[in-house]
Amino acid sequence: MLRSYSRLFQRYPTIFTLTRLPTARLQTCHFSISSTCPTEGLRDFGLPNATWGPNLRNLYDKFLDLTNTGLWRRIPSHNTTVNHLEGIGKRMFLRNIDEDGVGFEYCMFYNKAESRMVCLFQPGPYLEGPPGYAHGGSIATIIDSTAGAGAVYTCGSVMTANLNINYLKPIPLGCTLLVDSYVEKIEGRKVYSRCHIQSHDALILHTEAMALYIKLG
Ligand SMILES: CCCCCCCCCCCC(=O)SCCNC(=O)CCNC(=O)[C@H](O)C(C)(C)COP(=O)(O)OP(=O)(O)OC[C@H]1O[C@@H](n2cnc3c(N)ncnc32)[C@H](O)[C@@H]1OP(=O)(O)O
């Protein structure tokens, strides 16, 4: 199985790479989270836009303040992990709608000391499942993406092997949520993460999850 993924990486070496070192050649691309990726001119979707509600904006400002402590960093968000490879028209699942605010509206912050990734998330109307509420698949997506990004920032390239979710309270569309994940333990190639989703004011626990990621390469 691993061999087949090695082939995948040879073909699309940056699929699971957050950024690519500018000096790295395509065939020998390192899985790196260097901030030196050539992203100038690319839109950063993790920045506030007009569709952000006041709760999302307030949470964003709080976490942005935390970046001044040096413990947290804001994670830039482009619409594809291979955006620097010209001619490849792939789009990240979470950024596959051009209009702002209607799908996954989010930004992430990472705390290295705590192996913790948080995502400030405002589910838009196109994520509807039950009338007025977020689809469970969209909730799984934001959990996997947040905890998965946390695993990548902590350990390098990973694939999700298992995702176990308890849906506790429905999530109204348009609300602001805090998706909070951390790497709990690492055993060999296995990376165990925990994640929960709470309302912006921490009064409602919407979702709890455990994830297993397998380190690659
Ligand atoms: C802002 C940033 C954006 C970018 C941030 C990007 C965020 C990424 C988040 C999204 C990620 C995805 O959607 S990933 C897409 C969804 N996932 C997939 O499609 C994965 C499909 N499955 C696979 O490809 C494979 O099963 C792998 C790669 C997971 C594992 O295969 P392998 O590499 O051959 O490894 P294998 O030997 O089988 O397993 C290694 C060890 O893990 C254990 N193991 C493997 N699977 C399981 C399992 N389900 N449950 C328990 N244990 C397991 C094995 O027992 C073994 O333990 P031991 O013997 O060592 O003890």
The ligand as a Gaussian input file, in Angstrom:
#p B3LYP/6-31G(d) Opt

LIG

0 1
 C       -3.693000      24.237000       5.905000
 C       -3.193000      22.891000       5.503000
 C       -3.965000      22.264000       4.452000
 C       -3.465000      20.903000       4.076000
 C       -3.666000      19.949000       5.168000
 C       -4.051000      18.643000       4.676000
 C       -4.893000      17.979000       5.707000
 C       -5.134000      16.580000       5.297000
 C       -6.463000      16.112000       5.801000
 C       -7.188000      15.282000       4.805000
 C       -6.524000      13.955000       4.673000
 C       -7.313000      13.062000       3.826000
 O       -8.402000      13.329000       3.434000
 S       -6.601000      11.635000       3.429000
 C       -7.775000      10.880000       2.393000
 C       -8.597000       9.823000       3.130000
 N       -7.734000       8.733000       3.522000
 C       -7.385000       7.810000       2.658000
 O       -7.797000       7.792000       1.496000
 C       -6.417000       6.775000       3.175000
 C       -6.654000       5.404000       2.578000
 N       -5.794000       4.438000       3.306000
 C       -4.492000       4.314000       2.960000
 O       -4.016000       4.917000       1.988000
 C       -3.649000       3.421000       3.771000
 O       -4.439000       2.521000       4.487000
 C       -2.766000       4.237000       4.734000
 C       -1.819000       5.158000       3.943000
 C       -3.568000       5.050000       5.715000
 C       -1.905000       3.228000       5.516000
 O       -1.302000       2.320000       4.614000
 P        0.234000       1.924000       4.749000
 O        1.062000       3.117000       4.532000
 O        0.453000       0.757000       3.848000
 O        0.411000       1.529000       6.251000
 P       -0.024000       0.175000       7.005000
 O        1.184000      -0.685000       7.070000
 O       -1.288000      -0.378000       6.479000
 O       -0.348000       0.770000       8.461000
 C        0.657000       1.399000       9.245000
 C        0.275000       1.220000      10.693000
 O       -0.973000       1.861000      10.904000
 C       -1.962000       0.915000      11.331000
 N       -3.230000       1.250000      10.693000
 C       -3.450000       1.541000       9.395000
 N       -4.748000       1.840000       9.182000
 C       -5.367000       1.709000      10.357000
 C       -6.709000       1.900000      10.781000
 N       -7.675000       2.269000       9.932000
 N       -6.987000       1.704000      12.091000
 C       -6.005000       1.350000      12.982000
 N       -4.705000       1.199000      12.617000
 C       -4.389000       1.351000      11.337000
 C       -1.429000      -0.435000      10.891000
 O       -1.926000      -1.478000      11.701000
 C        0.066000      -0.242000      11.099000
 O        0.334000      -0.354000      12.478000
 P        1.694000      -0.989000      13.035000
 O        1.804000      -2.354000      12.421000
 O        2.794000      -0.053000      12.577000
 O        1.522000      -0.995000      14.517000

